[in-house]
Amino acid sequence: MPDLLVNPPGGALELVSARYMHDPAEARRSLEKLLDLRFSVLCLDHGVPVLDDPKGAIRALLAAG
């Protein structure tokens, strides 16, 4: 999962480019599954950790399309 998301400093959580994904639809479904887990920090390989409401950030990303 850490290679699926990017959180640039001062930016918003975003998906990596679809060209780097094997199956973009499955990647979105995987993100939805994260919302069922208990966590308060989202650490990523690309960018800064999401410390403030990481589930809200994921929901916003999914809602944006």
mmCIF file of the N, C-alpha and C atoms, coordinates in Angstrom:
data_MODEL
# 
_entry.id   MODEL 
# 
loop_
_atom_site.group_PDB 
_atom_site.id 
_atom_site.type_symbol 
_atom_site.label_atom_id 
_atom_site.label_alt_id 
_atom_site.label_comp_id 
_atom_site.label_asym_id 
_atom_site.label_entity_id 
_atom_site.label_seq_id 
_atom_site.pdbx_PDB_ins_code 
_atom_site.Cartn_x 
_atom_site.Cartn_y 
_atom_site.Cartn_z 
_atom_site.occupancy 
_atom_site.B_iso_or_equiv 
_atom_site.pdbx_formal_charge 
_atom_site.auth_seq_id 
_atom_site.auth_comp_id 
_atom_site.auth_asym_id 
_atom_site.auth_atom_id 
_atom_site.pdbx_PDB_model_num 
ATOM 1   N N  . MET A 1 1  ? 0.791   -1.201 0.000   1.00 0.00 ? 1  MET A N  1 
ATOM 2   C CA . MET A 1 1  ? 0.000   0.000  0.000   1.00 0.00 ? 1  MET A CA 1 
ATOM 3   C C  . MET A 1 1  ? 0.839   1.273  0.000   1.00 0.00 ? 1  MET A C  1 
ATOM 4   N N  . PRO A 1 2  ? 2.021   1.275  0.602   1.00 0.00 ? 2  PRO A N  1 
ATOM 5   C CA . PRO A 1 2  ? 2.758   2.535  0.651   1.00 0.00 ? 2  PRO A CA 1 
ATOM 6   C C  . PRO A 1 2  ? 3.186   3.036  -0.724  1.00 0.00 ? 2  PRO A C  1 
ATOM 7   N N  . ASP A 1 3  ? 3.278   2.172  -1.717  1.00 0.00 ? 3  ASP A N  1 
ATOM 8   C CA . ASP A 1 3  ? 3.662   2.621  -3.057  1.00 0.00 ? 3  ASP A CA 1 
ATOM 9   C C  . ASP A 1 3  ? 2.464   3.088  -3.875  1.00 0.00 ? 3  ASP A C  1 
ATOM 10  N N  . LEU A 1 4  ? 1.279   3.024  -3.321  1.00 0.00 ? 4  LEU A N  1 
ATOM 11  C CA . LEU A 1 4  ? 0.072   3.410  -4.030  1.00 0.00 ? 4  LEU A CA 1 
ATOM 12  C C  . LEU A 1 4  ? -0.241  4.895  -3.885  1.00 0.00 ? 4  LEU A C  1 
ATOM 13  N N  . LEU A 1 5  ? 0.224   5.483  -2.795  1.00 0.00 ? 5  LEU A N  1 
ATOM 14  C CA . LEU A 1 5  ? -0.121  6.852  -2.460  1.00 0.00 ? 5  LEU A CA 1 
ATOM 15  C C  . LEU A 1 5  ? 1.105   7.753  -2.382  1.00 0.00 ? 5  LEU A C  1 
ATOM 16  N N  . VAL A 1 6  ? 0.861   9.042  -2.614  1.00 0.00 ? 6  VAL A N  1 
ATOM 17  C CA . VAL A 1 6  ? 1.890   10.069 -2.503  1.00 0.00 ? 6  VAL A CA 1 
ATOM 18  C C  . VAL A 1 6  ? 1.298   11.186 -1.643  1.00 0.00 ? 6  VAL A C  1 
ATOM 19  N N  . ASN A 1 7  ? 2.098   11.708 -0.727  1.00 0.00 ? 7  ASN A N  1 
ATOM 20  C CA . ASN A 1 7  ? 1.670   12.846 0.081   1.00 0.00 ? 7  ASN A CA 1 
ATOM 21  C C  . ASN A 1 7  ? 2.798   13.869 0.089   1.00 0.00 ? 7  ASN A C  1 
ATOM 22  N N  . PRO A 1 8  ? 2.844   14.721 -0.942  1.00 0.00 ? 8  PRO A N  1 
ATOM 23  C CA . PRO A 1 8  ? 3.933   15.694 -1.012  1.00 0.00 ? 8  PRO A CA 1 
ATOM 24  C C  . PRO A 1 8  ? 3.842   16.712 0.118   1.00 0.00 ? 8  PRO A C  1 
ATOM 25  N N  . PRO A 1 9  ? 4.965   17.181 0.624   1.00 0.00 ? 9  PRO A N  1 
ATOM 26  C CA . PRO A 1 9  ? 4.933   18.197 1.675   1.00 0.00 ? 9  PRO A CA 1 
ATOM 27  C C  . PRO A 1 9  ? 4.104   19.407 1.234   1.00 0.00 ? 9  PRO A C  1 
ATOM 28  N N  . GLY A 1 10 ? 3.165   19.801 2.071   1.00 0.00 ? 10 GLY A N  1 
ATOM 29  C CA . GLY A 1 10 ? 2.318   20.938 1.760   1.00 0.00 ? 10 GLY A CA 1 
ATOM 30  C C  . GLY A 1 10 ? 1.225   20.653 0.746   1.00 0.00 ? 10 GLY A C  1 
ATOM 31  N N  . GLY A 1 11 ? 1.127   19.409 0.285   1.00 0.00 ? 11 GLY A N  1 
ATOM 32  C CA . GLY A 1 11 ? 0.125   19.055 -0.717  1.00 0.00 ? 11 GLY A CA 1 
ATOM 33  C C  . GLY A 1 11 ? -0.959  18.180 -0.129  1.00 0.00 ? 11 GLY A C  1 
ATOM 34  N N  . ALA A 1 12 ? -1.736  17.594 -0.988  1.00 0.00 ? 12 ALA A N  1 
ATOM 35  C CA . ALA A 1 12 ? -2.808  16.699 -0.580  1.00 0.00 ? 12 ALA A CA 1 
ATOM 36  C C  . ALA A 1 12 ? -2.457  15.267 -0.970  1.00 0.00 ? 12 ALA A C  1 
ATOM 37  N N  . LEU A 1 13 ? -3.018  14.333 -0.254  1.00 0.00 ? 13 LEU A N  1 
ATOM 38  C CA . LEU A 1 13 ? -2.827  12.916 -0.548  1.00 0.00 ? 13 LEU A CA 1 
ATOM 39  C C  . LEU A 1 13 ? -3.323  12.632 -1.968  1.00 0.00 ? 13 LEU A C  1 
ATOM 40  N N  . GLU A 1 14 ? -2.552  11.866 -2.713  1.00 0.00 ? 14 GLU A N  1 
ATOM 41  C CA . GLU A 1 14 ? -2.949  11.530 -4.078  1.00 0.00 ? 14 GLU A CA 1 
ATOM 42  C C  . GLU A 1 14 ? -2.469  10.139 -4.437  1.00 0.00 ? 14 GLU A C  1 
ATOM 43  N N  . LEU A 1 15 ? -3.104  9.570  -5.445  1.00 0.00 ? 15 LEU A N  1 
ATOM 44  C CA . LEU A 1 15 ? -2.676  8.284  -5.983  1.00 0.00 ? 15 LEU A CA 1 
ATOM 45  C C  . LEU A 1 15 ? -1.477  8.496  -6.893  1.00 0.00 ? 15 LEU A C  1 
ATOM 46  N N  . VAL A 1 16 ? -0.597  7.513  -6.954  1.00 0.00 ? 16 VAL A N  1 
ATOM 47  C CA . VAL A 1 16 ? 0.463   7.582  -7.950  1.00 0.00 ? 16 VAL A CA 1 
ATOM 48  C C  . VAL A 1 16 ? -0.188  7.491  -9.324  1.00 0.00 ? 16 VAL A C  1 
ATOM 49  N N  . SER A 1 17 ? 0.517   7.876  -10.328 1.00 0.00 ? 17 SER A N  1 
ATOM 50  C CA . SER A 1 17 ? -0.009  7.848  -11.689 1.00 0.00 ? 17 SER A CA 1 
ATOM 51  C C  . SER A 1 17 ? -0.495  6.448  -12.057 1.00 0.00 ? 17 SER A C  1 
ATOM 52  N N  . ALA A 1 18 ? -1.613  6.378  -12.758 1.00 0.00 ? 18 ALA A N  1 
ATOM 53  C CA . ALA A 1 18 ? -2.187  5.095  -13.176 1.00 0.00 ? 18 ALA A CA 1 
ATOM 54  C C  . ALA A 1 18 ? -1.216  4.297  -14.041 1.00 0.00 ? 18 ALA A C  1 
ATOM 55  N N  . ARG A 1 19 ? -0.300  4.983  -14.698 1.00 0.00 ? 19 ARG A N  1 
ATOM 56  C CA . ARG A 1 19 ? 0.649   4.245  -15.548 1.00 0.00 ? 19 ARG A CA 1 
ATOM 57  C C  . ARG A 1 19 ? 1.602   3.374  -14.723 1.00 0.00 ? 19 ARG A C  1 
ATOM 58  N N  . TYR A 1 20 ? 1.679   3.636  -13.424 1.00 0.00 ? 20 TYR A N  1 
ATOM 59  C CA . TYR A 1 20 ? 2.524   2.827  -12.551 1.00 0.00 ? 20 TYR A CA 1 
ATOM 60  C C  . TYR A 1 20 ? 1.741   1.741  -11.824 1.00 0.00 ? 20 TYR A C  1 
ATOM 61  N N  . MET A 1 21 ? 0.459   1.614  -12.113 1.00 0.00 ? 21 MET A N  1 
ATOM 62  C CA . MET A 1 21 ? -0.383  0.618  -11.454 1.00 0.00 ? 21 MET A CA 1 
ATOM 63  C C  . MET A 1 21 ? -0.712  -0.505 -12.424 1.00 0.00 ? 21 MET A C  1 
ATOM 64  N N  . HIS A 1 22 ? -0.724  -1.704 -11.898 1.00 0.00 ? 22 HIS A N  1 
ATOM 65  C CA . HIS A 1 22 ? -1.117  -2.856 -12.706 1.00 0.00 ? 22 HIS A CA 1 
ATOM 66  C C  . HIS A 1 22 ? -2.616  -2.810 -12.986 1.00 0.00 ? 22 HIS A C  1 
ATOM 67  N N  . ASP A 1 23 ? -3.404  -2.438 -11.953 1.00 0.00 ? 23 ASP A N  1 
ATOM 68  C CA . ASP A 1 23 ? -4.862  -2.425 -12.062 1.00 0.00 ? 23 ASP A CA 1 
ATOM 69  C C  . ASP A 1 23 ? -5.416  -1.265 -11.224 1.00 0.00 ? 23 ASP A C  1 
ATOM 70  N N  . PRO A 1 24 ? -5.606  -0.100 -11.828 1.00 0.00 ? 24 PRO A N  1 
ATOM 71  C CA . PRO A 1 24 ? -6.068  1.069  -11.073 1.00 0.00 ? 24 PRO A CA 1 
ATOM 72  C C  . PRO A 1 24 ? -7.381  0.853  -10.313 1.00 0.00 ? 24 PRO A C  1 
ATOM 73  N N  . ALA A 1 25 ? -8.306  0.107  -10.873 1.00 0.00 ? 25 ALA A N  1 
ATOM 74  C CA . ALA A 1 25 ? -9.582  -0.151 -10.183 1.00 0.00 ? 25 ALA A CA 1 
ATOM 75  C C  . ALA A 1 25 ? -9.346  -0.970 -8.918  1.00 0.00 ? 25 ALA A C  1 
ATOM 76  N N  . GLU A 1 26 ? -8.484  -1.944 -9.005  1.00 0.00 ? 26 GLU A N  1 
ATOM 77  C CA . GLU A 1 26 ? -8.161  -2.756 -7.827  1.00 0.00 ? 26 GLU A CA 1 
ATOM 78  C C  . GLU A 1 26 ? -7.426  -1.918 -6.787  1.00 0.00 ? 26 GLU A C  1 
ATOM 79  N N  . ALA A 1 27 ? -6.613  -1.010 -7.232  1.00 0.00 ? 27 ALA A N  1 
ATOM 80  C CA . ALA A 1 27 ? -5.905  -0.126 -6.301  1.00 0.00 ? 27 ALA A CA 1 
ATOM 81  C C  . ALA A 1 27 ? -6.903  0.702  -5.493  1.00 0.00 ? 27 ALA A C  1 
ATOM 82  N N  . ARG A 1 28 ? -7.933  1.213  -6.130  1.00 0.00 ? 28 ARG A N  1 
ATOM 83  C CA . ARG A 1 28 ? -8.960  1.985  -5.422  1.00 0.00 ? 28 ARG A CA 1 
ATOM 84  C C  . ARG A 1 28 ? -9.720  1.093  -4.439  1.00 0.00 ? 28 ARG A C  1 
ATOM 85  N N  . ARG A 1 29 ? -10.015 -0.128 -4.834  1.00 0.00 ? 29 ARG A N  1 
ATOM 86  C CA . ARG A 1 29 ? -10.692 -1.060 -3.910  1.00 0.00 ? 29 ARG A CA 1 
ATOM 87  C C  . ARG A 1 29 ? -9.813  -1.355 -2.707  1.00 0.00 ? 29 ARG A C  1 
ATOM 88  N N  . SER A 1 30 ? -8.526  -1.455 -2.912  1.00 0.00 ? 30 SER A N  1 
ATOM 89  C CA . SER A 1 30 ? -7.605  -1.682 -1.798  1.00 0.00 ? 30 SER A CA 1 
ATOM 90  C C  . SER A 1 30 ? -7.621  -0.501 -0.836  1.00 0.00 ? 30 SER A C  1 
ATOM 91  N N  . LEU A 1 31 ? -7.685  0.700  -1.375  1.00 0.00 ? 31 LEU A N  1 
ATOM 92  C CA . LEU A 1 31 ? -7.773  1.886  -0.523  1.00 0.00 ? 31 LEU A CA 1 
ATOM 93  C C  . LEU A 1 31 ? -9.054  1.872  0.304   1.00 0.00 ? 31 LEU A C  1 
ATOM 94  N N  . GLU A 1 32 ? -10.155 1.461  -0.306  1.00 0.00 ? 32 GLU A N  1 
ATOM 95  C CA . GLU A 1 32 ? -11.428 1.380  0.417   1.00 0.00 ? 32 GLU A CA 1 
ATOM 96  C C  . GLU A 1 32 ? -11.321 0.396  1.585   1.00 0.00 ? 32 GLU A C  1 
ATOM 97  N N  . LYS A 1 33 ? -10.592 -0.683 1.386   1.00 0.00 ? 33 LYS A N  1 
ATOM 98  C CA . LYS A 1 33 ? -10.417 -1.679 2.455   1.00 0.00 ? 33 LYS A CA 1 
ATOM 99  C C  . LYS A 1 33 ? -9.643  -1.107 3.637   1.00 0.00 ? 33 LYS A C  1 
ATOM 100 N N  . LEU A 1 34 ? -8.749  -0.167 3.368   1.00 0.00 ? 34 LEU A N  1 
ATOM 101 C CA . LEU A 1 34 ? -8.003  0.467  4.460   1.00 0.00 ? 34 LEU A CA 1 
ATOM 102 C C  . LEU A 1 34 ? -8.939  1.138  5.459   1.00 0.00 ? 34 LEU A C  1 
ATOM 103 N N  . LEU A 1 35 ? -10.051 1.645  4.974   1.00 0.00 ? 35 LEU A N  1 
ATOM 104 C CA . LEU A 1 35 ? -10.977 2.369  5.839   1.00 0.00 ? 35 LEU A CA 1 
ATOM 105 C C  . LEU A 1 35 ? -11.610 1.466  6.898   1.00 0.00 ? 35 LEU A C  1 
ATOM 106 N N  . ASP A 1 36 ? -11.540 0.161  6.705   1.00 0.00 ? 36 ASP A N  1 
ATOM 107 C CA . ASP A 1 36 ? -12.074 -0.788 7.693   1.00 0.00 ? 36 ASP A CA 1 
ATOM 108 C C  . ASP A 1 36 ? -11.090 -1.073 8.824   1.00 0.00 ? 36 ASP A C  1 
ATOM 109 N N  . LEU A 1 37 ? -9.862  -0.635 8.669   1.00 0.00 ? 37 LEU A N  1 
ATOM 110 C CA . LEU A 1 37 ? -8.823  -0.901 9.663   1.00 0.00 ? 37 LEU A CA 1 
ATOM 111 C C  . LEU A 1 37 ? -8.722  0.245  10.664  1.00 0.00 ? 37 LEU A C  1 
ATOM 112 N N  . ARG A 1 38 ? -8.209  -0.077 11.847  1.00 0.00 ? 38 ARG A N  1 
ATOM 113 C CA . ARG A 1 38 ? -7.990  0.955  12.868  1.00 0.00 ? 38 ARG A CA 1 
ATOM 114 C C  . ARG A 1 38 ? -6.561  1.476  12.743  1.00 0.00 ? 38 ARG A C  1 
ATOM 115 N N  . PHE A 1 39 ? -6.432  2.774  12.486  1.00 0.00 ? 39 PHE A N  1 
ATOM 116 C CA . PHE A 1 39 ? -5.118  3.417  12.463  1.00 0.00 ? 39 PHE A CA 1 
ATOM 117 C C  . PHE A 1 39 ? -5.311  4.916  12.616  1.00 0.00 ? 39 PHE A C  1 
ATOM 118 N N  . SER A 1 40 ? -4.274  5.576  13.094  1.00 0.00 ? 40 SER A N  1 
ATOM 119 C CA . SER A 1 40 ? -4.358  7.018  13.284  1.00 0.00 ? 40 SER A CA 1 
ATOM 120 C C  . SER A 1 40 ? -3.245  7.769  12.549  1.00 0.00 ? 40 SER A C  1 
ATOM 121 N N  . VAL A 1 41 ? -2.311  7.038  11.952  1.00 0.00 ? 41 VAL A N  1 
ATOM 122 C CA . VAL A 1 41 ? -1.217  7.618  11.174  1.00 0.00 ? 41 VAL A CA 1 
ATOM 123 C C  . VAL A 1 41 ? -1.069  6.786  9.908   1.00 0.00 ? 41 VAL A C  1 
ATOM 124 N N  . LEU A 1 42 ? -0.880  7.446  8.789   1.00 0.00 ? 42 LEU A N  1 
ATOM 125 C CA . LEU A 1 42 ? -0.653  6.758  7.523   1.00 0.00 ? 42 LEU A CA 1 
ATOM 126 C C  . LEU A 1 42 ? 0.756   7.103  7.046   1.00 0.00 ? 42 LEU A C  1 
ATOM 127 N N  . CYS A 1 43 ? 1.649   6.122  7.090   1.00 0.00 ? 43 CYS A N  1 
ATOM 128 C CA . CYS A 1 43 ? 3.035   6.318  6.658   1.00 0.00 ? 43 CYS A CA 1 
ATOM 129 C C  . CYS A 1 43 ? 3.178   5.819  5.224   1.00 0.00 ? 43 CYS A C  1 
ATOM 130 N N  . LEU A 1 44 ? 3.890   6.578  4.427   1.00 0.00 ? 44 LEU A N  1 
ATOM 131 C CA . LEU A 1 44 ? 4.028   6.281  3.011   1.00 0.00 ? 44 LEU A CA 1 
ATOM 132 C C  . LEU A 1 44 ? 5.487   6.202  2.607   1.00 0.00 ? 44 LEU A C  1 
ATOM 133 N N  . ASP A 1 45 ? 5.760   5.511  1.508   1.00 0.00 ? 45 ASP A N  1 
ATOM 134 C CA . ASP A 1 45 ? 7.108   5.503  0.943   1.00 0.00 ? 45 ASP A CA 1 
ATOM 135 C C  . ASP A 1 45 ? 7.391   6.789  0.186   1.00 0.00 ? 45 ASP A C  1 
ATOM 136 N N  . HIS A 1 46 ? 6.329   7.460  -0.262  1.00 0.00 ? 46 HIS A N  1 
ATOM 137 C CA . HIS A 1 46 ? 6.475   8.661  -1.080  1.00 0.00 ? 46 HIS A CA 1 
ATOM 138 C C  . HIS A 1 46 ? 5.797   9.836  -0.387  1.00 0.00 ? 46 HIS A C  1 
ATOM 139 N N  . GLY A 1 47 ? 6.582   10.674 0.225   1.00 0.00 ? 47 GLY A N  1 
ATOM 140 C CA . GLY A 1 47 ? 6.037   11.858 0.870   1.00 0.00 ? 47 GLY A CA 1 
ATOM 141 C C  . GLY A 1 47 ? 5.982   11.731 2.377   1.00 0.00 ? 47 GLY A C  1 
ATOM 142 N N  . VAL A 1 48 ? 5.340   12.709 2.968   1.00 0.00 ? 48 VAL A N  1 
ATOM 143 C CA . VAL A 1 48 ? 5.285   12.801 4.426   1.00 0.00 ? 48 VAL A CA 1 
ATOM 144 C C  . VAL A 1 48 ? 4.118   11.982 4.984   1.00 0.00 ? 48 VAL A C  1 
ATOM 145 N N  . PRO A 1 49 ? 4.218   11.517 6.233   1.00 0.00 ? 49 PRO A N  1 
ATOM 146 C CA . PRO A 1 49 ? 3.113   10.789 6.843   1.00 0.00 ? 49 PRO A CA 1 
ATOM 147 C C  . PRO A 1 49 ? 1.866   11.669 6.960   1.00 0.00 ? 49 PRO A C  1 
ATOM 148 N N  . VAL A 1 50 ? 0.711   11.038 6.922   1.00 0.00 ? 50 VAL A N  1 
ATOM 149 C CA . VAL A 1 50 ? -0.549  11.740 7.150   1.00 0.00 ? 50 VAL A CA 1 
ATOM 150 C C  . VAL A 1 50 ? -0.880  11.556 8.624   1.00 0.00 ? 50 VAL A C  1 
ATOM 151 N N  . LEU A 1 51 ? -0.757  12.645 9.381   1.00 0.00 ? 51 LEU A N  1 
ATOM 152 C CA . LEU A 1 51 ? -0.940  12.583 10.823  1.00 0.00 ? 51 LEU A CA 1 
ATOM 153 C C  . LEU A 1 51 ? -2.324  13.060 11.258  1.00 0.00 ? 51 LEU A C  1 
ATOM 154 N N  . ASP A 1 52 ? -2.925  13.922 10.468  1.00 0.00 ? 52 ASP A N  1 
ATOM 155 C CA . ASP A 1 52 ? -4.209  14.512 10.819  1.00 0.00 ? 52 ASP A CA 1 
ATOM 156 C C  . ASP A 1 52 ? -5.318  13.868 9.991   1.00 0.00 ? 52 ASP A C  1 
ATOM 157 N N  . ASP A 1 53 ? -6.109  13.002 10.616  1.00 0.00 ? 53 ASP A N  1 
ATOM 158 C CA . ASP A 1 53 ? -7.255  12.346 9.986   1.00 0.00 ? 53 ASP A CA 1 
ATOM 159 C C  . ASP A 1 53 ? -6.888  11.629 8.681   1.00 0.00 ? 53 ASP A C  1 
ATOM 160 N N  . PRO A 1 54 ? -6.039  10.605 8.752   1.00 0.00 ? 54 PRO A N  1 
ATOM 161 C CA . PRO A 1 54 ? -5.657  9.906  7.526   1.00 0.00 ? 54 PRO A CA 1 
ATOM 162 C C  . PRO A 1 54 ? -6.836  9.236  6.818   1.00 0.00 ? 54 PRO A C  1 
ATOM 163 N N  . LYS A 1 55 ? -7.808  8.749  7.573   1.00 0.00 ? 55 LYS A N  1 
ATOM 164 C CA . LYS A 1 55 ? -8.969  8.135  6.921   1.00 0.00 ? 55 LYS A CA 1 
ATOM 165 C C  . LYS A 1 55 ? -9.772  9.189  6.169   1.00 0.00 ? 55 LYS A C  1 
ATOM 166 N N  . GLY A 1 56 ? -9.879  10.373 6.725   1.00 0.00 ? 56 GLY A N  1 
ATOM 167 C CA . GLY A 1 56 ? -10.555 11.465 6.030   1.00 0.00 ? 56 GLY A CA 1 
ATOM 168 C C  . GLY A 1 56 ? -9.841  11.824 4.729   1.00 0.00 ? 56 GLY A C  1 
ATOM 169 N N  . ALA A 1 57 ? -8.525  11.795 4.771   1.00 0.00 ? 57 ALA A N  1 
ATOM 170 C CA . ALA A 1 57 ? -7.735  12.084 3.563   1.00 0.00 ? 57 ALA A CA 1 
ATOM 171 C C  . ALA A 1 57 ? -7.972  11.022 2.490   1.00 0.00 ? 57 ALA A C  1 
ATOM 172 N N  . ILE A 1 58 ? -8.060  9.774  2.912   1.00 0.00 ? 58 ILE A N  1 
ATOM 173 C CA . ILE A 1 58 ? -8.335  8.690  1.957   1.00 0.00 ? 58 ILE A CA 1 
ATOM 174 C C  . ILE A 1 58 ? -9.747  8.845  1.394   1.00 0.00 ? 58 ILE A C  1 
ATOM 175 N N  . ARG A 1 59 ? -10.714 9.130  2.266   1.00 0.00 ? 59 ARG A N  1 
ATOM 176 C CA . ARG A 1 59 ? -12.092 9.325  1.790   1.00 0.00 ? 59 ARG A CA 1 
ATOM 177 C C  . ARG A 1 59 ? -12.177 10.468 0.782   1.00 0.00 ? 59 ARG A C  1 
ATOM 178 N N  . ALA A 1 60 ? -11.495 11.569 1.063   1.00 0.00 ? 60 ALA A N  1 
ATOM 179 C CA . ALA A 1 60 ? -11.500 12.710 0.151   1.00 0.00 ? 60 ALA A CA 1 
ATOM 180 C C  . ALA A 1 60 ? -10.879 12.342 -1.187  1.00 0.00 ? 60 ALA A C  1 
ATOM 181 N N  . LEU A 1 61 ? -9.798  11.593 -1.150  1.00 0.00 ? 61 LEU A N  1 
ATOM 182 C CA . LEU A 1 61 ? -9.132  11.152 -2.378  1.00 0.00 ? 61 LEU A CA 1 
ATOM 183 C C  . LEU A 1 61 ? -10.067 10.277 -3.206  1.00 0.00 ? 61 LEU A C  1 
ATOM 184 N N  . LEU A 1 62 ? -10.724 9.327  -2.550  1.00 0.00 ? 62 LEU A N  1 
ATOM 185 C CA . LEU A 1 62 ? -11.647 8.441  -3.269  1.00 0.00 ? 62 LEU A CA 1 
ATOM 186 C C  . LEU A 1 62 ? -12.840 9.209  -3.820  1.00 0.00 ? 62 LEU A C  1 
ATOM 187 N N  . ALA A 1 63 ? -13.340 10.179 -3.077  1.00 0.00 ? 63 ALA A N  1 
ATOM 188 C CA . ALA A 1 63 ? -14.493 10.959 -3.529  1.00 0.00 ? 63 ALA A CA 1 
ATOM 189 C C  . ALA A 1 63 ? -14.144 11.851 -4.724  1.00 0.00 ? 63 ALA A C  1 
ATOM 190 N N  . ALA A 1 64 ? -12.889 12.263 -4.785  1.00 0.00 ? 64 ALA A N  1 
ATOM 191 C CA . ALA A 1 64 ? -12.460 13.152 -5.873  1.00 0.00 ? 64 ALA A CA 1 
ATOM 192 C C  . ALA A 1 64 ? -12.412 12.440 -7.224  1.00 0.00 ? 64 ALA A C  1 
ATOM 193 N N  . GLY A 1 65 ? -12.453 11.121 -7.164  1.00 0.00 ? 65 GLY A N  1 
ATOM 194 C CA . GLY A 1 65 ? -12.510 10.392 -8.416  1.00 0.00 ? 65 GLY A CA 1 
ATOM 195 C C  . GLY A 1 65 ? -11.240 9.774  -8.789  1.00 0.00 ? 65 GLY A C  1 
# 
